[in-house]
């Protein structure tokens, strides 16, 4: 992949082209099958996640759903942008679309990553505040938190604008194809830019989120030990724990998938590591991360599970049948409805309209 891996230099891409030409038909078929599987899961899964967030938000107006929708949108964009890298791969490294597509795709790829990690930071902060200071969390308006989401996207876009200048299409002198390269920054410029990015947009967020999730689980554990007798409060805490667990898994998977890529990319720019196998594996991992999140939502959330089933059975936007059910099916229908309401309550934690 050319722009997806924040291409380093002409000779690195030439090596990639030579490797593509040497790949056996079996390896090529494995690659295409792997790509098709990940792409399908990521594309369908994130669309389902966006629809679920939209449907549930109309009922709960939970800002948490807005953050999840932001993650799903960034993952969906990342997935669609990968098509250009696939075309380049099929074309033996020859970039499709010229300078405009090269610049925009490279810029948006990095923007998606930036938005994703900033959204995870915001989610961690919101969950910590909801658990440790529920009264303060309820007092904050939904509009203020929606503004935070808009600011995240603005920061993600603005911070990556230098890449619109840095990337361009260059013709490789050795092998001939046109390559999408980060060439104009030079070695020093690339080292400075990506070192700053690694610190500000990986290490610091990682440190904050580890601390935030530790504090969240600490608050929930302390509250559980007090054995509060109020049943409604206990249910709220249980729902909080479920949502917090789901978001903690999403955060953990994000860093597991992106960690090797960020570390190896930084080492390559500083010429500390020049290996290729681990580098290519790290690229597959960040692509796979876009497909994993919707699966996590499905396994960890009743609401997402029910919504996915409805969408698969083409009931995504069908109105609820208000007719009186037959007596033989009344019990099962009531059970399904109660489970769906329970799923909705996952995002109604501590006055969910705000949390």
C-alpha positions as CSV (number, residue, x, y, z in Angstrom):
1,X,0.0,0.0,0.0
2,X,1.4,3.3,-1.0
3,X,-0.2,6.2,0.8
4,X,-1.8,4.1,3.5
5,X,1.6,3.3,4.9
6,X,2.7,7.0,4.7
7,X,5.3,6.1,2.0
8,X,8.8,6.7,2.9
9,X,11.0,7.0,-0.1
10,X,11.2,6.0,-3.8
11,X,13.5,3.0,-3.2
12,X,11.1,1.5,-0.6
13,X,8.2,1.6,-3.1
14,X,10.4,0.1,-5.8
15,X,11.1,-2.8,-3.5
16,X,7.3,-3.1,-2.9
17,X,6.7,-3.3,-6.7
18,X,9.3,-5.9,-7.2
19,X,7.8,-7.9,-4.3
20,X,4.4,-7.7,-5.9
21,X,5.7,-9.0,-9.2
22,X,7.4,-11.9,-7.4
23,X,4.3,-13.0,-5.4
24,X,3.0,-16.4,-6.3
25,X,-0.6,-16.8,-7.6
26,X,-1.5,-18.5,-4.3
27,X,-0.2,-15.5,-2.2
28,X,-2.1,-13.1,-4.5
29,X,-5.3,-15.1,-4.1
30,X,-4.8,-15.2,-0.3
31,X,-4.3,-11.4,-0.3
32,X,-7.4,-10.7,-2.4
33,X,-9.6,-13.0,-0.2
34,X,-8.3,-11.4,3.0
35,X,-8.9,-7.9,1.6
36,X,-12.4,-8.8,0.4
37,X,-13.3,-10.3,3.8
38,X,-12.0,-7.4,5.8
39,X,-13.5,-4.8,3.4
40,X,-16.9,-6.5,3.5
41,X,-17.0,-6.7,7.3
42,X,-15.8,-3.2,7.7
43,X,-18.1,-1.7,5.1
44,X,-21.3,-3.5,6.1
45,X,-20.5,-3.5,9.9
46,X,-19.8,0.3,10.1
47,X,-22.9,1.1,8.0
48,X,-25.0,-1.0,10.4
49,X,-23.3,0.8,13.4
50,X,-24.2,4.2,11.9
51,X,-27.8,3.2,11.3
52,X,-28.1,1.7,14.8
53,X,-26.7,4.9,16.4
54,X,-29.1,7.0,14.4
55,X,-32.2,4.9,15.3
56,X,-31.2,4.7,19.0
57,X,-30.3,8.4,19.2
58,X,-33.8,9.3,18.2
59,X,-35.0,7.5,21.4
60,X,-32.3,8.3,23.9
61,X,-30.4,11.3,22.5
62,X,-27.3,9.9,24.1
63,X,-24.1,11.8,23.2
64,X,-22.2,8.5,23.7
65,X,-24.0,7.3,20.5
66,X,-22.6,10.3,18.7
67,X,-19.1,9.4,19.7
68,X,-19.6,5.8,18.5
69,X,-21.1,7.1,15.3
70,X,-18.0,9.3,14.9
71,X,-15.8,6.2,15.2
72,X,-17.9,4.2,12.8
73,X,-17.8,7.1,10.2
74,X,-14.0,7.4,10.5
75,X,-13.6,3.6,10.1
76,X,-16.0,3.6,7.1
77,X,-14.1,6.4,5.4
78,X,-10.8,4.6,6.0
79,X,-12.2,1.4,4.5
80,X,-13.5,3.2,1.3
81,X,-10.2,5.1,0.9
82,X,-8.3,1.8,1.0
83,X,-9.8,1.0,-2.5
84,X,-7.2,3.3,-4.1
85,X,-4.4,1.3,-2.5
86,X,-5.9,-1.9,-3.8
87,X,-6.1,-0.5,-7.3
88,X,-2.4,0.5,-7.0
89,X,-1.6,-3.0,-5.8
90,X,-3.4,-4.6,-8.7
91,X,-1.7,-2.2,-11.1
92,X,1.7,-3.3,-9.8
93,X,2.2,-0.1,-7.8
94,X,1.0,2.3,-10.5
95,X,-1.0,5.0,-8.7
96,X,-4.5,5.7,-10.0
97,X,-6.0,9.3,-10.0
98,X,-3.0,11.5,-10.3
99,X,-2.0,14.2,-7.8
100,X,-5.4,15.3,-6.6
101,X,-6.5,11.8,-5.5
102,X,-3.0,11.1,-4.0
103,X,-3.1,14.2,-1.9
104,X,-6.8,13.9,-0.8
105,X,-6.6,10.2,0.0
106,X,-3.4,10.5,2.0
107,X,-4.8,13.5,3.9
108,X,-8.1,11.8,4.7
109,X,-6.4,8.5,5.8
110,X,-4.4,10.4,8.5
111,X,-7.5,12.5,9.4
112,X,-9.5,9.4,10.0
113,X,-6.9,8.1,12.4
114,X,-6.6,11.4,14.2
115,X,-10.4,11.7,14.6
116,X,-10.6,8.1,15.9
117,X,-8.0,8.5,18.6
118,X,-9.4,11.9,19.7
119,X,-12.9,10.5,19.8
120,X,-11.6,7.7,22.1
121,X,-10.0,10.3,24.3
122,X,-13.3,12.2,24.5
123,X,-15.3,8.9,25.3
124,X,-12.8,8.0,28.1
125,X,-13.3,11.5,29.6
126,X,-17.1,11.4,29.3
127,X,-17.3,7.9,30.9
128,X,-15.0,9.0,33.7
129,X,-17.1,12.1,34.4
130,X,-20.3,10.1,34.2
131,X,-19.1,7.5,36.7
132,X,-17.2,9.8,39.1
133,X,-19.4,12.9,38.9
134,X,-22.9,11.9,37.7
135,X,-24.5,15.1,38.9
136,X,-22.0,17.2,36.9
137,X,-22.4,15.0,33.9
138,X,-26.2,15.4,33.9
139,X,-25.8,19.2,34.2
140,X,-23.8,19.5,31.0
141,X,-26.0,20.0,28.0
142,X,-26.0,17.7,24.9
143,X,-25.2,20.7,22.7
144,X,-21.9,21.3,24.5
145,X,-20.9,17.7,24.0
146,X,-21.9,17.8,20.4
147,X,-19.7,20.8,20.0
148,X,-16.8,18.7,21.3
149,X,-17.4,16.2,18.5
150,X,-17.3,19.0,15.9
151,X,-14.1,20.3,17.4
152,X,-12.5,16.8,17.2
153,X,-13.2,16.6,13.4
154,X,-11.9,20.2,12.9
155,X,-8.7,19.3,14.8
156,X,-8.4,16.0,12.8
157,X,-8.7,17.9,9.5
158,X,-6.5,20.9,10.3
159,X,-3.7,18.8,11.9
160,X,-3.3,16.7,8.7
161,X,-3.5,19.6,6.2
162,X,0.4,19.6,5.8
163,X,-0.1,16.2,4.0
164,X,-2.0,18.0,1.2
165,X,1.3,19.7,0.4
166,X,3.6,16.7,1.2
167,X,2.1,14.0,-1.0
168,X,2.4,14.0,-4.8
169,X,2.7,11.5,-7.6
170,X,6.2,10.7,-8.7
171,X,7.4,8.3,-11.5
172,X,9.8,5.7,-10.2
173,X,13.0,5.7,-12.2
174,X,13.8,2.0,-11.6
175,X,10.4,0.3,-12.3
176,X,8.4,2.9,-14.1
177,X,5.0,3.2,-12.4
178,X,3.7,6.4,-10.9
179,X,3.8,6.3,-7.1
180,X,2.0,8.4,-4.4
181,X,4.8,9.6,-2.2
182,X,5.3,11.8,0.8
183,X,8.2,13.5,-0.9
184,X,8.1,17.3,-0.4
185,X,8.7,17.2,3.4
186,X,12.1,15.7,3.1
187,X,13.7,13.4,5.7
188,X,13.9,16.1,8.4
189,X,10.3,17.3,7.8
190,X,8.9,13.8,7.9
191,X,10.8,12.9,11.1
192,X,9.6,16.0,12.9
193,X,6.0,15.7,11.7
194,X,5.6,12.0,12.5
195,X,7.6,12.2,15.8
196,X,5.2,15.0,17.0
197,X,2.2,12.9,15.8
198,X,3.5,9.8,17.6
199,X,3.8,11.7,20.9
200,X,0.7,14.0,20.7
201,X,-1.6,11.6,18.9
202,X,-0.5,8.2,20.3
203,X,1.6,8.2,23.4
204,X,-0.2,10.9,25.3
205,X,-3.7,9.7,24.5
206,X,-2.7,6.2,25.4
207,X,-1.4,7.3,28.8
208,X,-4.6,9.3,29.4
209,X,-6.9,6.5,28.4
210,X,-5.1,3.9,30.6
211,X,-5.4,6.3,33.5
212,X,-9.1,7.1,32.8
213,X,-10.2,3.5,32.4
214,X,-8.3,2.5,35.6
215,X,-10.2,5.3,37.4
216,X,-13.5,4.3,35.9
217,X,-13.2,0.6,37.0
218,X,-12.0,1.8,40.4
219,X,-15.1,3.9,40.9
220,X,-17.4,1.1,39.7
221,X,-15.7,-1.4,42.0
222,X,-15.9,0.9,45.0
223,X,-19.5,1.5,44.4
224,X,-20.2,-2.2,44.1
225,X,-18.6,-2.8,47.5
226,X,-21.0,-0.3,49.1
227,X,-23.9,-2.6,48.2
228,X,-26.4,0.1,47.6
229,X,-29.9,-1.2,48.2
230,X,-31.8,0.8,45.6
231,X,-32.6,-1.5,42.7
232,X,-32.8,1.2,40.0
233,X,-29.4,2.6,41.0
234,X,-27.9,-1.0,40.9
235,X,-29.4,-1.4,37.4
236,X,-27.9,1.9,36.3
237,X,-24.5,0.8,37.6
238,X,-24.7,-2.5,35.9
239,X,-25.5,-0.8,32.6
240,X,-22.6,1.6,33.1
241,X,-20.3,-1.3,33.7
242,X,-21.5,-3.0,30.4
243,X,-21.0,0.1,28.3
244,X,-17.7,0.9,30.0
245,X,-16.5,-2.6,29.3
246,X,-17.5,-2.4,25.6
247,X,-15.7,1.0,25.2
248,X,-12.6,-0.3,27.1
249,X,-12.4,-3.2,24.6
250,X,-12.7,-0.9,21.6
251,X,-9.9,1.3,23.0
252,X,-7.7,-1.8,23.7
253,X,-8.2,-3.2,20.2
254,X,-7.5,0.2,18.7
255,X,-4.1,0.4,20.4
256,X,-3.3,-3.2,19.7
257,X,-3.9,-2.7,16.0
258,X,-2.4,0.8,15.7
259,X,0.5,0.4,18.2
260,X,2.8,-1.7,16.0
261,X,2.1,0.5,12.9
262,X,2.8,3.8,14.8
263,X,6.0,2.4,16.3
264,X,7.4,0.8,13.2
265,X,6.5,3.8,11.0
266,X,8.4,6.2,13.4
267,X,11.4,3.8,13.5
268,X,11.4,3.6,9.6
269,X,11.4,7.4,9.2
270,X,14.4,7.6,11.6
271,X,16.1,4.6,9.7
272,X,16.2,2.5,12.9
273,X,14.2,-0.3,11.4
274,X,14.1,-1.3,7.7
275,X,12.4,-4.7,7.8
276,X,9.4,-5.3,5.6
277,X,7.4,-8.3,6.9
278,X,6.4,-6.8,10.2
279,X,5.7,-3.5,8.5
280,X,3.3,-5.1,6.1
281,X,1.6,-7.0,8.9
282,X,1.1,-3.8,10.8
283,X,-0.7,-2.3,7.8
284,X,-3.1,-5.3,7.7
285,X,-3.7,-4.8,11.4
286,X,-4.8,-1.2,11.1
287,X,-7.1,-2.1,8.2
288,X,-8.5,-5.0,10.2
289,X,-9.3,-2.7,13.1
290,X,-12.0,-1.0,11.0
291,X,-13.8,-4.3,10.7
292,X,-13.4,-5.4,14.4
293,X,-15.2,-2.5,16.0
294,X,-18.7,-3.3,14.7
295,X,-18.2,-6.9,15.9
296,X,-17.3,-5.6,19.3
297,X,-20.5,-3.5,19.4
298,X,-22.5,-6.6,18.4
299,X,-21.1,-8.9,21.1
300,X,-21.1,-6.3,23.9
301,X,-24.3,-4.4,23.3
302,X,-27.9,-5.8,23.2
303,X,-29.1,-2.8,21.4
304,X,-26.6,-3.3,18.6
305,X,-27.3,-7.0,18.4
306,X,-31.0,-6.5,18.0
307,X,-30.5,-3.7,15.5
308,X,-28.1,-5.8,13.4
309,X,-30.6,-8.6,13.3
310,X,-33.4,-6.2,12.2
311,X,-31.2,-4.9,9.5
312,X,-30.1,-8.3,8.3
313,X,-33.8,-9.3,8.1
314,X,-34.6,-6.0,6.2
315,X,-36.5,-4.5,9.2
316,X,-34.2,-1.6,9.7
317,X,-36.8,1.2,9.1
318,X,-40.0,-0.8,9.4
319,X,-42.5,0.7,11.7
320,X,-43.5,-1.2,14.8
321,X,-46.7,-3.3,14.2
322,X,-49.3,-1.8,16.5
323,X,-51.9,-4.5,15.9
324,X,-52.7,-6.7,18.8
325,X,-50.6,-9.9,18.5
326,X,-52.1,-13.3,18.5
327,X,-52.5,-14.9,21.9
328,X,-50.0,-17.7,21.1
329,X,-47.3,-15.3,20.3
330,X,-48.1,-12.6,22.9
331,X,-45.6,-13.9,25.4
332,X,-42.7,-14.2,22.9
333,X,-43.4,-10.8,21.4
334,X,-43.5,-9.2,24.9
335,X,-40.2,-10.9,25.7
336,X,-38.5,-9.6,22.6
337,X,-39.8,-6.1,23.2
338,X,-38.6,-6.2,26.8
339,X,-35.2,-7.3,25.7
340,X,-35.0,-4.5,23.1
341,X,-36.0,-1.9,25.8
342,X,-33.3,-3.4,28.0
343,X,-30.8,-2.9,25.1
344,X,-31.9,0.7,24.8
345,X,-31.2,1.2,28.5
346,X,-27.5,0.5,27.9
347,X,-27.3,4.1,26.7
348,X,-29.7,5.5,29.3
349,X,-27.1,5.3,32.1
350,X,-27.4,8.0,34.7
351,X,-29.9,10.1,32.7
352,X,-28.8,8.8,29.4
353,X,-30.0,11.8,27.6
354,X,-26.6,13.3,28.4
355,X,-24.4,10.3,29.1
